[in-house]
């Protein structure tokens, strides 16, 4: 069987990597390594400041939802493209193998 070229697999992030890659662009306070530090960081804030921060976080999560939906659509498209490419390469390799088998069979028949 003929070797087929390697297909580049789409990169898949862990859930945490996916979340952090998007959230770090929106609200750095909300990346996973910062979450355990927030209580200490904002211990002295007033209730009004806390409300403002909470509103900022709510907006950040809404933006995260929008961007993550876009990223998931792009990932689904990449996976579909990868699947189609893989199938085409396998079909091509199979056709080539069949052509070689037929050629070998014809040669055997003609030399008999």
Buried (B, 14 or more C-beta within 10 A) or exposed (E): EEEEEEEEEBEEEEEEEBBBBBBBEBBEBBBEEBEEEEEEEEEEEEEEEEEEBEEBBEEBBEBBEEBBEEBEEEBEEBEEEBEEEEEEBEEEBEEEEEEEEEEEEEEEEEEE
